[in-house]
Amino acid sequence: MAARSLPHRLALALLAIATLSIALIALAPEGRLACDEPYVTPDRSPDGRWTLTLCRRPMFFAMPGGASDAPGWMVLRDDHGAIRGVSSLSMVQLFGQVPPDMQTTWEADRVWRDMIVELPLVPASSPFRRWLDDRLWRLRALAGFTPTDDFR
């Protein structure tokens, strides 16, 4: 009897894990990646198909005058508004300290800004893929698994 219940338990456990994984992906919150109040206006690609926006992350404590020390995310979106990439930024003030000759550079296959962000420009192959990638980037940002400016 115990031998029969083990496969059933295993099947139920796998079903529960699959259901939980699907729910986690489907319900992943956009959170601070929404950039309701962006620190700066989004950089738009010359062809208008992409935007790169600096989004501030909250800090629990800051000294007076230290608001620009807050961490942030550089969020890449396609022309449908789906998140196509996220890079962590240790301090939002780094974004504004880039000399004028080192502004955001848009190339055919990537966008970059020296010492801050570099993300590939990969269009979605289908509406489902666009939706799935958007949700996976949300989860990566929530879990802290995004590229960062610390290693440039």
N, C-alpha and C positions, 0 to 999 in steps of 0.2 A: 504494500500500500504506500509506503513512504517513497518507494522508487517512482511511482506514478505521480505523486504530488510534486516531486522535485522538478520535472519538466514543466508542469503547469505553473509552478511558482516562478520558474525562470522565464517562461513566456509572459506571465503577467508583469514581472519586473521589467523586462525589455519593452513591453508595450507602454508601461508607465513612464519609462525613461524617454521613449520616442515621443510620447504625447507631451511630456514636460518640455522637451527640447523644441518641439514645434511651437508650443505656446510661448516659450521664452523668446523665440525669434519673431513670431508674429506680433507680440505685444511689447517689443523693445521700445522703451520711451525715447523720444528725441531729446528731451531734457534741455540742457544748456547748448546743445548743438543747434537749436532752433535760432539762436542769435536774435532774439526779439529786439534787443537794444545793442546792436553791434558797436564795438569800440570805434571802428572806422567803417567807412562805406566799403562795400564789396569791390574787389578788383574784378573787372570783367575781361574775358578774353577778347581779342580783336574781332573774332567771328561771332561773339555773343553767345556761344554755346556753353560756356563755363563761367562760374564765379568762384572766387576764393575770398572767404570772409574770416576775419579775426573775431573769435567769440571769447569773451572773458569767462573764467571759472570763478566761483565764489571762494573767498578766503574767510576763515573763521576769525582771524585777527590781523590787523594791519596797524602799523604806527601811523600817526598823522602824516599825511603827504605820501604815504606808501601805497596808494591805490594802484599805481601803475606796476607795482611789484607782483600783482596777481598773476597766476598762471592763466593760460588760455589754450584754445585750439584754433588751428587753421583748418577751416572746413571747405572742401572742394565739392561743388554741386554742379550737376549737369543742367541743361536747359529745361528739364522737367522738374527741377527742384530736388531731385534725389541726391543723397550724399554719395559721392564717388570716392572720397578719401578724407582722412583726418590725420593731422599731425599735431602733436603736443608742443606747446610753447611754454618754456619755463617762466618767462615774464613778458607781459604784453608790451612793456616799454621797449623791448628789443625790436619789435616791429617798426616802431617809429624812429629808431635810431639808425636805420639803414641810410647811407648816403644816397643822394638823388640818382647817381649813376648805377646804383645797385637795386633798382626797383624790381617789381615782379616781372619775370620773363616768361612769356608764353611761347612754347615751341609746339611743333606738330604732335609730339608724343608725351610731353611733360610740361609742368609748370614749376618754376622754382624762384626762390628769393634767397640770395646768398646768406648762409649761416642761420637760416630760419626754417625753410620748408622746401621740400622737393617731393612732388607727387606725380605719378603717371596719369596721363589723360587717356583713359580707356573707356570708350563708350559702351553702354550696355548692349548686349546682343539681343535682348528681348525685354518686354515689359516685366515679365516675372523675374528675370535676372536683375533688372534695375531695382525692383522692390526688395529682392533678397539681399543684394549688396548693400542697399541703404540700411536694412535692419542689422546686417552683420557689422557694418561700421559703427552703428549705434552701440551695439554690444561691446565691440572692441574699445570704444571710448569709455564706456561705463566701467569696464574691467581694467582700463589702463594699458591696453595692449595696442597702442598706436605708435607710429614712428615719432621720434622726438628730436628737438633741436640740439640736445646735449651731445650728440655723437657726430655732429658735422664738423 
